[in-house]
Structures are given as C-alpha cells and as structure tokens.
C-alpha cells in the first residue's frame, strides 16, 4: 500500500481516494493528483539523478546527497514539471549542476580519497565486464579530463543505455550535436586510454 | 595495400563515427588485409573498454533508505513552510492594521496642517432691524451677500443664520470654502488660499453723496430742520 504525503501528513492511498471523492475538483484532489504523480517519478527517477551525480563525483555517499537535493528541488517545482520527459531532463540537468558545484567546492584530492574508500564503488568494480580497479581509476581520470559538454553526453550514454535521441531530449540539444559530441568524447578517451588497453590482457 | 589511408579510419569506425560509405570501403580492405583487421579489432577493444569503464563508474543504485529519507525531508519542509506562514500571517495582519491606523491619522493631520482661518461673522436678529455700528454699511453688505448666496446656492439667507462678512466679488470663493470646511474636505492648501482671499482688506469706495431732495411731510420731525437752518 503506497503512502502519499499531503500537507506534511502521510496518508495511505485509500484515504486519499476518499478525500478526492468527497471533494471532487477542489484543491485537495489537485494536490492529491500532484502527489500521486510525484510518487511515480519517485519510483524511477532517483536512480537517474544518482547515476549522473556518481559519474561526476565518483562517491556513492555524495551522489546520494546530490540526488536527494535534486529530487527535493524537483518536488518544489513539480507543478511545472508534471510531464515525465520534462521532469527527467530537468532532473538530469539539476543533478549535473549540483554535482559540478560539489566538485568545485572540494579539492580533487579529497574526492579521490573518498572514492578510494567507498565500499559501494569497490563492489561495482568487481563486475566481470568491468575493467580492474586501477583501470577504472584511469577511466575516471580520462572522463574528468573531458570538457563538461562532452562529459555529460558520455555519462548519459553509459546510464541505462540512453540512445542519441533520448540524450538529445534530456539535454535539449539537436540529435546531430549529441552524436558528434559523443563520438568526440569517446575518441578523446580512447586516445588517453590506448596505452592502458595495450597492457591489459585481451578478454 | 594502402593501409596508411585506412589507419585513420580504424578508430573512427570502431567508435561508430565513420561515414557508412567509408566504412564499407574500410571493411572491404580489412577483409583482405590482416594487419588492418588486427588494428580494427584493437580499436574495437579500446572502444569497448572505454564504454565499459564509464558504465562501471556510473553503475550503482541509491541506498534503500533513499526514498524514506527523501519523503522525510519533503514532510519536514512542508511542515517548516507551514510554520513559517503561521508566524507570518499574524505579523502581516498586525502590520496591515498599524498601516491603516497610520494612514487615517496622517489623513486627519493633513486636513489640519494649515492655519485655521478666522471667519468674522455677524449675527442678525430673528426680527427687527440690525443695529450696526456704521449705519447703512453692514446692512448693505448683508443684503449684497444674501443676494449672492441666493444666486449661488439657490437658497435665501435665513434671518437667524450667521453670516460671513466678505468683500464684494469674493463671496463665492468664501462660500465654497465654507461649504468645504463644513464637509471636512478642505486641505491645508485650500484653506491657506481661501484665508488669503478673505484676509484681503475690504475695499471701501468713496460714498457719493447725492443732493438731498425735498422731504415728505411724514418724515419731517418737529426737532429737525429739514433745510439745514436755511
């Protein structure tokens, strides 16, 4: 049974339905609809914000904080973001900006130390398809070296296998621009990581 | 074999950035060239490595407490907003009341900010002739103002009403001022200008003495000499 927050009080869905039936068309039902839609976003969008933040911050704790903040801001502006695509695009951009702000707020060395100690990230690197931890660090450095315009495209492409069209929608850019930026980003990273791959056993 | 031509294309093809026409040409060449095939495989491996590396960086999910924590923050924020408004509403109401009182006070103060005019009035008795200090002068003025009042207001002067003595030609202004004052709509500026008009000295013209005609017998008095002793 889902719970929906109205006026700081969490109500179960049956109570909300009862309220909406008793007062059809009034502010309560409108607020109920908003709360219900936000619940739907809450089910699938935090992961997107979290992963965008993780791609920049490389720290699970900080990425979660950023995703929390982005979702909270989305909640405050939800009356303007009821459309799902618009909501996701807004969320990506907000999470991206918040993450960059965090990066600027702290030193690069501190970020790497935290990333090294992050248990969750270590668990992620043990995926069989993923490169070893040292290579992951090098990939991270190569990613950080990219300009912001190229980096966001690279991160989005890696999240949930977004297509060029989906990324264009999320970023509000023409599809051709996204495609060329993605190619440029991958090429620059490949050039930087070329020597590392040569030293890695094929498989 | 022309491998130099295709070496630059290999990475682009592996990163899916080569035009399809060039890609066909490259693959046709690679099918016959072992070195280019090997180079393409390496480029493809590099591309896969980059993609897998970035995917590894961004893989992961928020913790189980994420949603509960977010809901708690939303609830706290809503509660804080309500608390903020609960404090603001009485404050706003009090401010509005104080502002209203201030506006009313200022409006009244503005009405009385000019010097209060002193209007000299004379009372006429309800019946019987007036007994002015200067014979003929006041009666003439009163009659003049009464006439103008009737012209301006359409109502005659009552005998018991107080009358303002003003110079001829300024009565209309004085009456307008008097009306406004009674209705409490006059501002200080109006009063000052009206007062200035009223305070103008009376214009007293020389009296032309007409030759006295022969008095009627009724007017003759046994104690007066109608011919001046002639």
Interface residues (C-beta under 8 A of the other chain):
Chain A: X3 X5 X7 X8 X9 X10 X42 X46 X47 X50 X51 X52 X54 X55 X58 X60 X63 X64 X67 X68 X71 X72 X75 X76 X120 X121 X124 X125 X127 X129 X130 X131 X135 X136 X138 X139 X140 X142 X143 X154 X155 X157 X158 X159 X183 X186 X187 X189 X190 X193 X194 X196 X197 X198 X200 X202
Chain B: X11 X12 X14 X15 X16 X17 X42 X43 X45 X46 X47 X49 X50 X51 X52 X53 X54 X55 X56 X57 X58 X59 X60 X61 X62 X63 X66 X67 X69 X70 X71 X73 X74 X75 X76 X77 X78 X79 X82
